[in-house]
Amino acid sequence: MGQAELKEALLAVAANDALDGLLVRGEKGTAKSTAVRALTDLLPPQEAIADCPYGCPPDDPDGQCDDCRDREDPPVEERPVPLVTLPLGATRERVVGTLSVEKALDGDPEFDPGLLARANRGILYVDEVNLLDDHLVDVLLDAAASGVNRVERDGVSVTHPADFTIVGTMNPEEGDLRPQLRDRFALQATVVGCQDVEDRVAIIEQALDRDAAASARDAYDHDAETADLRETLRTASALVDDVELPADFAADIAELCRDAGVDGHRADIATARAAMTFAALDDRPKVLESDVRKAAELTLPHRLQSKPFEDTPDPEDVLDDHFDDEEGDGEDERDADDGDDGEDDADAEEDDDAEGEADDSGNEQSPSEDDAEGDGDDAEGDGEDEQEADEGDGEDDDRGSQPAPSPSGAEMDDEGDGEDQENDSDDGDESGESEEQQEGAPLIPGQSRAEVGEARAPDIDSPEADDRDGGTASGGSRSTVQASASNEGARVRTEQAGTDDAIDAAASVRAAASRGSTTIQSRDLRRSVRAGDTSALVVFAVDASASMRGPMRTAKGVAIDLLQDAYEQRDEVALVAFAGEDAEVLLPPTDSVTLAARHLKELPTGDRTPLPAGMQAAGEVIDRADPDVGIVVLVTDGRPNTAEGSPTAQTRRAAKQLASQDAHVVVVDAGRDGDRSALTADIAAITDGEHAPLSALSPERVEQAVASARDDAQR
């Protein structure tokens, strides 16, 4: 019911194998998984070599495994396109494959294929892909990049084809997706629950299956619609490679992706391919402007980037800005050129009709009707013909005879409010409080709104940073996996066991079987190496009194920097501000940079320092989140002046309570040097924490504290 954007995206990846991934974002209970699984009903069957575990194509040697290439006349069968589900709890062996113990014990060591082998030439479906273990994400990245699965473990050395389309679903509220994996999805569709009451009632009736006659009628209509869509996919798959992408549209795509600030060229290529696919799905031999815009609505949202403390640009604003800038008389020139390209009269007449409809919609229809027409363009380049792109650049300013309609497909509330806010924020950094800031949320008496400012950590030479640079890189690297000191976490590999190590029985049996023995000897004993997955929560408790604006901006910058590097360990960050009479949790625990930027854009300030309340609030955040490791970074001048009772006594009591929670505390002294009345040193002593000056507050210093706390937890 509904979900037009998701349906279009699924049809696109089904029609064009070059669109190698689809990310489906949406709230719980919106039939994301149901829609993905229903896709297999539309896919035409494929021919495969019958007894090949990888389903190799019989007529494509380049896509075959080594065994199939050496065969002269292998048996061929027709099979459905495979849809393989990768469970979140899958082991590495289950995904990549491993040695078949049964056959090895029979004296014939053989590779037992995993899920990647089964997904070859099909769809690999990952529900809640944002929660997938990092070591499995690394496997998917390697296979998706090469189309090949390479296995070197347990005495097995195998290479086999693993050419699949990955479809992942996720709920953004449950955490972000690693950027490396997010960029591997050619398209992204966003789904929301139906808001129309009649549609919601229809969903209820379908789920309860109350009306037998209506159910039979719906089943008949569904079968007819499925047959039509299956034929549409078959036609589009045959046509897509021959669809023409005009040079000016290629230039449009390249310019749009460049102006949107996306990394690399995957967005350009994906937009070009998607535009050609939408043309093929409409049974057209040439891309139209509406195809380009529709494609960009699906290829750009998950690739747009934000600056610290700026929301991610709204995709609709990005597209509107791009196409509005290109309004002019060029649309007439483009249509005239289309008529001279050697197409037949029917095609020319069809283009003229499309132009007439667009003109009518621009003059007579309402904005909502414009959206229904879907007449818009995307701009992404295929990265293959630079000359065509250059030739098209000169026409950019002359194209378009009317405003392009706003896209109605993508809803990107999570992504922020658009690029205009970036400029507003930059202006605020230089000139102080703007009128917009002064008109924000009301403050309690005694408070004033802090300047937004540019939030970044001070540039200092940190010895910890030097040590880290000299060591083994692990953040974001696919070449190394940090072992778990507590022998907990996902199993990523095995190695020779030592005298005191816990034995991995299955791996030991495989080691013996790989040499054809049914008896396990000491040389066969193996231990599991598991990925360290100890979760850490860093709570910044920041003094938000009026004199602490500088330290607040520093703390915000460090928090954002930590989040940007938190994907490998899935650490979370929270921020508590205390000012006036009480403390407030401004940022609940999150690993989302976008969410942090939204929550921390503005911080209130007050004329009092309720330090005990801030420490208590930080402790409560850790209690509720219950992380494996809790770190409190307390940024204050250590001079409390409000509390229920003696501020000094209450501060010491709050410090003792924090110490009882086994939290690792870093006290950042933001006061004046030599101020003997400050309690920062006392707090550090009571909590057995670290005491550091404000100049030392940096991501490296906090990461060192996280590593130290993680080591203590694993002892």
N, C-alpha and C positions, 0 to 999 in steps of 0.2 A: 504494500500500500504506500503510494508516494515514492520518496527517495529517488527522484529522477536523476540527480547527479550521480548517485552511486550506480544506478543501472547503466548510465552512459559510460562511466569509467570501466565497469566490468565488461561491457561489450567491446570497448576499445582494446583492452588487454587481451581479450579472447580473439579478436580479429587480427591483431598484429603481434607476432611473437617478439618483435624488436622492442616493444614496450614491456620491459622485463620486470615490472613490479607495480603493485597498487597498494597504497596505504589507506586504510579506512579509519577515520577518526570519528568518534561520536560517543555520546553518553550511553549509559547502560540501558539495555532493553529496547534497542532500536533496530533489531533484526539484522545487524551487521553480519554475523556468522551465517544466518539463514540465507541471506542473499548470496554470499560467496559460495556456499555449498550447492545452491540451486544452479550455479553457472554450468556445472557439468552436464545438466540436462540439455543445454543449448549447443554444446560443442560437438562437432561431427566426429565420428570414430576415426581412428588413425591406424595405418598399417604398421606392424612391428614384427621383428623376427621372433618367432613363437617361443623358443627356448632360451632367449637371452634375458638375463636378470635385469638388464638396463633398458629393455624395450627399444633396441636400436632400430633406426629406419632401414628398410631393405634396399632403398635406392639412393642412399646418401652416404658414401664411404667416409666423408669427413665427420659425420656425426656418429660413426660406429665405434665400438670398442675394438681392441686389438684382435680378439677372437673372431668377431664377426667379419672383420676385414679379410681374414684368411680363409673364410668359408666360400665355397663356390655357389652352392644352391641351398641356402638355409630355408627352413620352413617359415612361412609368413602367415600371420593371423591378423584379424581386425579386432581392435580393442577400444574401449572408451578412453578418452584422455584422462590420465590419472590425476586424482586430487588427493594429495598426501598431507595429513595433518601432523605438524611437529608439536608435540606436547611440551609445555614449559618444563616439566621435570625430566625430559629425555636426557639420557647420558650421552657422552661424546661418542661412545662405541655404537649406540643405537642410531646416531645420526650419520656418521661417516662409514660405519661398518668395521668389522674386525675379523680375526681368525675364527673359522668354524671349528670348534673343539671336537665335535662329533666326528667330522671327516678327518681331522688331523689324527685322532686316536686310531682311526682305521688305516693310518699310514698314507693318507692323501691330504696334506695340508691345503686348505682352500679358503678363499676369501668369502666371508658372509656379508653380503651387501647390506647397507643401511638405508635410512630414509631418503638420502640424497639420490641413491641409485633408483629407488622406486619413483621418485619425482621427476626423473629425466623425461624430457619432452612433455611435461605436464605442469601442474600447479602445486607449489608448496605453500600450504596454508598455515599461518602462525597466528593463533588467537592470543591477544594481549602481548603483542610482539615487544612492547616497551618494557615488559617484565622478564624478557628472555635473558638467561644467564650470559654474561659477557663472553665466556669461552665458546658458547654456541654461536653468538653473534659473529665472533671471529671466523668460525667455520663457514658461516653463510656468506660473509664478505669475500672470503677467498674463492669459494665456489662460484658465487655470482659474478665475480670479476673475470674468471677464466672459462667458465662453463665446464670445468673439469674438477673432479674430486680426487685429491692425491692423499693416499693413506700410507704412512710410514710408522707403524707401531706393532707391537706384539709379534714381531717376526714377520710382518706382512708388509709388502711393498707393492701397491696396486695403484693404477691410474685408470679412471673410467669416466665417461661423459656424465655430466650433471648439469644439463641445460634446462633450467626450469624458470617459470614465472613465479615470483614470490608475491603472495598476497597476505598482508598483515592487517589485523584489526587492533585497535587500542582505544582506551578511554583516557583522554588527556589529563583527567583529574588524578590518575594513578601514577603519573610521572612521565617525563619526557623520553624521547627515543634518542639513542646515540646519534650524533650528527653523521658519522660515517655510514651508518645503516640507513638513516633517513634519506640521504641523497641517492641511495641505490633504488629507491622507489621512483619509477618514472612519473607516476600520477599519484595524486592524493584526492580522496573524496571525503567530504564532511557530511555526516548525517545527524539529524535531530529528530526528536519525536514529533508526530503529527499534532498540529495545534487545532485543526478543524474538528469540531465535535462530531460531525457526521462520519468523518474518516476514522475517528477513534472508536465510534460505535461499530463501524464495519469491521474493524480489527477484532473487537470483542466477539462479534457474531462469528467471524471466521474461526477464532480460537475455540469457541464453545461448540461450533458445528451444530447450531440449534435447528437450522432450516435445511432439511434433507433435500428438498427440491432446489433451493438456492445453491446448495453445495454441489449438486449434480450439474446444474447449469454453469456454475463457476468452473467446475472441472472441465467441462466441454470447452468453455471459452479459453481456459488456460492451455489446453492441449492445442487449440488452434493458434493461439498466440505463440506458444513455444515452437510450433512448426514454422511459423512465419519468421521468428527470430533466428531459428536455425538456418533457414535459407538465406536470410540477410547476412549472417556471419559467413556462410560458405561463399557467397558472392563477394563480400568485402575482402575476405582473405585472399581470394584470387586476384582482386583488383588493386589492392593497396600498394603493391610495388610499382605499379604503372601510373599511379596518381601523380599529376604534375604540381609541383610547388613553384609558383612564379618567383622570379628573382626579387621583386619588390617585397613580397611577403617574407622571403628569407631574410632580407635586410631589416624588415619590421621586427622579426623575431629576435635577431641579434641585438638590435638597438634596445628593445624592451628588456631583454635579460641583462644587458650591460647596465642600463639605467636602474634596474631593480636591485643591483648590487649582489647578485647571486655569485657563488663561488664556481669557478671552472666553467665548463661548457656542456655539462650534462643537461642542464635546463634547456639550453638552446636546441640540442639534438632531440630531447624528449618532446618539446613543443612542436618541432617540425614533424616528427613522426606522428604525434597525436593529431595534428591538423590534417595530415594526409589520411589518417585512419578514419576520422570523422567524415571526410569527403567520400571515402570508399563505402562507409556504412550508409551514406545517402545515395550510393550508386552514381557518383559523379567522378569524372576523370580529372577534375582540376580543383584545387583548393580555393575556397572563397574566404572572404574576410571573417565571416561568422565562424568558420572552422578554426581560424587562428586564435580568435578570442576565446572560444570554448576550450581549446587546448590549453591556453595559458591559465585559465581558471583552475585547471587541474594539475598543472606542472609547476606553478610558481609558489603557491601558498606555503608549502612546507620547506621551501628553500629561502624564503625571505629572512633577512637577518636584522637584528636590532642592536643598537649601541647600548652600553650600560645605562640603566635607568631610563631607557626609552622603550616604549611598546613596539612590538614588531609591526611594520607597516601593514595597513589593511590592504589585502590583495585587490579588492574592488577599487580602492583609491588609486593604487598603482596603475591598474589597467585604464581607469578613466582618465588619469592624468596623461598617460601615453597617447591614447587615441584622441583625446580632445586637442592635444597639441598639433595633431596632424590634420585637423579639419581644414577644408579649403576646396579648391576646384579639382583636385587630383582624382577624385572618385570618378568624375566624368571621363577623364583621360584614361584611367585604368579600364573602365568599361569599354571605351572605344578600342583600346588595345586588345581587350579580350575578344572583340568581334573580328579582329584582323589576324588572329593567331591560327587560322586554318581550321577552326572548329566548324562543324556543320551548322546549318541554319537553326536546327532544333536547339542546339546548345546555346546559340546566340540569343534566340528568343527566350530561353529559360533564364539567362542572365538578365535580359531586359525586364522580364517579369519580376525577378528578385529585386532589381533596382527600383522598380515602380512601387513595390510593396514597402521597401525601405523608406521611400519618400513619403508615402502616405502615412506610415507609422510615425515619421518625424513630425508631420504637420497636424495630424488628427487624433492619434491615439494617445492614451494616457501613459505615464511611465510604466505602469504595471503591464499594459498591453505591449509596450516596447519590449519588456523583458520576455514576454511569451514568444515574441518573434525570434528571440535568440540571435539577433543580427549584430554580432560583434566580432572582434578579432583578437587573436593572440599574436604575440611576436616572439618567435624563437627560431634560431638558425640551425641548419643541419651541420654546420661546421665543415662542409665539404667543398663548397665553391665560393671562394672569397671574391672572385671577380664578379659573380652575380650580385653578391651582397654590396660590393662597391658601386656597381651600376645602379642599384636601387636606392642608394643613399640620397641621390639628388632629388628624388621624388617625394621624400618624406614629408616636406612641408606643404605639399600641394594636394595631398590626398584627403578624401572625405568631404562629402557635401552636406553632412548633418552630424549632430552629436551622436556618438556611439552610445547605445543603451547600456544601462548598468547591468552587470551580470547578476543573475538571480540564483546561480548554483551554489557557490561556496559561501559558507557562513563561518567567519573566522573571528569570533568573539575572543578566543583565547590568544589571538595573535596581536591584539592591541588596537590602537586607534588611528594609526596611519603615520605617514612621514611628516605631516605638518607639525606634529608634536615634537619631532626632533628639533626643528628650527625654533619652536617656542622655548624649548628647554635650553637650547644653546644661548638664546637671548637672555634668558633668566640667569644664566651663569654669570653674565657680565654686568647686568644692570640691577641685580637684586630681585626683590619681590615684584612680580607683575600683577596687573589687575586681576588676571585670571586666577592667580594663586590666592590673592586676598579674598576672592569670592568663593573659595573652596569650602570644604566641610567646616562647620562651626567648631570653635575651640572652647574649652572650658575657661572660666575666668582666671586671669593670671597667665595665660599662655599666648604666645604669638607664633606665627608660622615661620619655620626656618627657611632660609634660601635653599633652593634646589641645588644649585651649584653643580660643578662637575665632580662626580664621585669617583675617586681613584686613590689607590694607595700611594704613599710618598715614594719617590725614587730613591732607594737606599741600597747600599751594597750589603747584602746579607750573606754571612758566611754559610748559612744553611743552604742558600741558593747555589753557592759555588760547589758545595759538597754534592748537591743533587745533580748538578750538571755533569759532574765528573763520574757519576755512577751509571748504572744500567737504566736506560729509559724504559718506563713501563706504562706511563699514562697514555692511553690511546694507541699503544703499539700492539700489533698483532703478532710480534715475534717472540714475546716473553709473557709468561704467566707467573705471577707471584704465588709461591706455595703458601698454604695455610699452616701456621705454626701449631694450631690446635688440631690439625688433621680433620677439619670440618670443611664443608663446602662441596662444590661440584668436582667430580673426578675428571681430571683433564689429561692425565697420562700415568704410566707406571714406570718404575725403575727398579734396579736391583735392590733387594731388601737388605738392610743391615741386621746386626745381631738383636738389637732392641726394638726393631720396627714392627708395627702391626702388619700382618701378612694379608695380601689380597689373594684370596683363594682362587677366584676365577682367572685372574691374570697369571697366577703360578701354574695352573693347569694348562692354560694356553701356551705358556713358555715351554712346558714339557712336551706338549703335543706338537709344537712347531718343529721339534727335532725327532718326532716319530716315536716318542717314548710314552708308555703308559704309567711310568713311575716318576714321581716328582722327586728331584734331588735338590740339594742345597743351592746349586747354581740356578735352579728354576724359580726360586722364591722371589716374589715381587711385592713391592709396596705401592700404594696409590699416592699420587701427588695430587692434592686437591687445591682448587683456587681459593685463596683467602677471601672470604666474603663477609667479614665482620663489618656491620653497619655502624657508622658514626654520625652523630648529630652535633653540630657546632652551633651553640646558642650565643649570639652576641647580645650582651646586656649593656646598653649604651646610655650614658648620662646625657639626657636631652635638655639640660638647663641652658639658659640663654648663652652662657659663656662657652658652651661645648659644641658650637656649630662646626668648627673645624674638625675636631675628633669624630663627630657624627658622619661627616662626609667621608673621612678616611675609613671608618668602619663599614659604611655602605659599599665603598669600592672594593674593600677586601672581601666582603660577603659575595659580591657578584663574581669576582675573580675565582673564588673557591668553587662556586657553582659551575662555572664554565669548565673546570677541570675535574668535576665530581663524577663523571660518567663511569669511569673505570671501577671505582669502589661503591658507586651509588650512595655517596654520603649526602646528608641533608644539612640545610642551614636554616636557622630561625633567628629572628631579631626581636628583642624586647627593648622598648624605650621607657625610661622613667624620668618624669618631670612633673612639676606642679605638686599634686598631692598623692599620686599613685603611679603605677607602672601599667603599660599596655603592650600586648603581644601584637606588634605591627605585621610581622611575617611569621605565619605558622610554619612548622617544619616542611621543607620542600626541597626538591632537587631541580626545580624549574627556574631557569634564568628569566623567562618571560614573566612568570608570576612574581618573582622577586622584584623585577624592575617596576611592575605595576604597584606593588604594595609599598615599595620604598621610595617612590618618586617624591613624596613629601613627608617630612617628619615634624611633629609639633614640638615646640619648646615652651618652657615655663621658667618661673623665677625661683623655683625651689628644687631641692635635690633629695627625693625620697629613695636614697640608696638601699635601705633594707627592703623596700617593696620591689625594687628591681631585681635584687638577688633572689627573693622569694619567688617572683614570677619566672625567673630563669630555671629555678629548681622545679617548679610545677610543670614547665614545658618538657623537661627531661623525664619527669615522672610519667606524664601522659604518653609521650612517644615511646618510652621504654626501649631505647636503642642499645646495641651491644656496648657502645662506647659513647659517653657523653662528655662534651668539652664546653666549658663556659668561658667566653672571652669577655671580661668585665672592663669596660672603658669608662673611667671616671677620674675625677680629681681627688676622690676619697674624702670629701667634706660634706657629709649628710647634714641637712638642717631641718628635716621634717620626718616625723615618725610617731607612732602611738607610744609615747613615753620618751626615754632618752634616745636621740638618734644614734649616739655612739654605741650604747648598749644594744640597741636593736640591730645595728649593723653587725656587731660581733656575734650576736645570736643567729642572724641569718647566715653568716659565714660558717658557723658550726653546723647548721642544718645542711648547707650545701656540701660540706665535707662528709657528712654522713651518707650522702647519696653516691659516693664514689665517683663524683664528677672530677675531671681534670680541669683545673682552674688556671686561667692566664689572666693576671691582673695588669691591665695596661694603664699606667699612671699618666693621666692627661693634665696633671696639676703643675704648679710651679716647682722648680728644683729647690730642694732644701726646705720645703713646707713641712714642718714637724707636726702640724695639726692634722695632716692627712692620714687616713686610715688604710691606704693602699697596701703598705707593707704589712700591717696587722692582718688584713684579709688574706694576703698571700701566705702568711705564716700559719694562720688558723686552718686554711684549706689545704695546706701542704702543696701550694701551687707555685706558679712562676710569677715573678715580678719584673715587668719590662717597661721601658719608657715608650711614649707615644711614637717616637721616631722609629721604633723597632716593629711597629704593627704592620705586618705585610702578609700576603698569602703564604709566603715561604715559612714565616714564623708560626703561623697557625697550622700549616700542614705538618710542621715538625712536632707540634703538640699533639696533633691527631695521631701521627705515627707512634709517638711515645705512649699515648694512652692505649692504642691498639696493641702494642707490644705488652703492656702491663696486663691487659685483659686476657691475653693468650698464654700468659705464664701459668 
